[in-house]
Amino acid sequence: MMQLLILLRQNFPLLHLLVAALALAIAPAAAPQNWQPLENDGLRDPASPALKLLQQPAAALSTLPPDTAGNRVRWVKALDDGHINPRTNLRAETKVQTYDKDVLLDLNGSMPVVRFPHRVHTLWLDCSNCHDHIFKKQRGATKISMFNILQGEQCGLCHGAVAFPLTECSRCHSTSRKDAKAELAREAAEAAEAAQAADVSLPKAGAK
């Protein structure tokens, strides 16, 4: 399948996307906690004596919260529950920032709206990993599309590689359009109220 996708991508990019989307749609969910031993994963020489020095995936991952996709670990839950405590920075002078703000995307499509949670991304990544060379910070400044994502760009740089795969549509497309519109209306009202309060608190020109 991978060789076919590479051939199609090189010669028929649109057909490549259709085949990739079909493969994602029919891909069966992987059973949780069922990792291939290293000697059977097709990536390493099973006869190599160095294989004994490596930890088996089942030994490393079986105690972590299970998932049914990707490498079968819920990594954010593992972090939140304290199962893992990855180092936040290599250099002491590095300033670590997290940002707890959800952003609603794909407001005009036919699928449910995408809820992008900054928090779970900034627990792992620095803001500069994505901004501004992949995504502009301004809302709507970057056109995000499944066409690009399925080609390994934008969200597809990580999802399907080191984050949960693109078969899990509902993990991103998670908010109904009705709820998204109501949430955006509340945010706009709160922003207007805050702006009005700030305007009232500012001293007026000529006031004593």
C-alpha positions, 0 to 999 in steps of 0.5 A: 500500500505504501509503495502504491501511495508513493507512486500515485503521489508522484504521478497522480496527486489527486488520485493519491489523495482519494486512495489515501482517504479510502485507506483511512476510511476502511482501516480497522481499529488496532487492538489496544496493548498488542505491540509487535515484538522488536524482532518481528516488527520488520524494522530491525535485524532479528539476528542482531545481538544488539536487539537484546539491549532494547526495551520491548514496546510491551514492557515500555508501554503496557502500563500507560493508558490504552488507545485503539489507534496509532501506537495505542497509547493515550499520551496526553492522558498519560501525562495528565495522570502522572504516568510520564514526566517528560523533560520540558527543556534541555537548556536552563535558559529556555522559557517554557510556555503553555497556552490553555485556549481552544480555537474553533476551526473549519467553521464553514465545512460540512463536517463538525467543527474542529476544536484545536486545544492549544494546551495539549499541544503546548505540553509537548511543543514550543509555540515556535514549532508551529508559528508562524512558519506552518500556521499564522497566529491570526485567525483565518490567516492560514488556509487549512485543508485535508488536501494538505494534511493528507499529504503530510503537511500542516496537521499531517506533519505530526498526526499519522507520524508521532501523534494519533492517525488521521483515521480518528476524525472525531477527535478533531471534528468534535464540536457541532456547528450549533455549539460552535456558533453559540460558543463564538457568540459568547466569546464575542459578547464577553470581549465586547463587555471587557472592552466596554469595561476597560473604556469606562475605567480609563480617565477621559481627556480633560477629566480631573 
